[in-house]
Amino acid sequence: MTQAPPANLALASIGEPLLVQHVSAPTHAPEWAQWLEEIGFLPGEAVRVMARGLPGSDPLVVRIGTSTFALRRAEAECVLVSRPMNSAKIAAHVR
């Protein structure tokens, strides 16, 4: 049985290889979409959550391409993701 992919990066499991589908900023912070895109959160980019802070899983340590960032949970919720067709290939791309 296959689990449904997480809807956004904040819901992803640690280490799960994913692809960015879309960035959608909240209405109270529309500048977050441009900021996330400028640091590499573009559609089709490989991404994974590397670690979560405690307590409350905030912030998240996220790897996109060869860069690593700490994102607040609210920012990670803006990054909509999907599972790649070939997870092994993506896993090799995002280390």
Buried (B, 14 or more C-beta within 10 A) or exposed (E): EEEEBBEBBBBBEEEBBBBBBBBEBEEEEEEBBEBBBEEBBBEEBBBBBBBBEEEEBBBBBBBBBEEEBBBBBBBBBBBBBEBBEEEEEBBEBBE
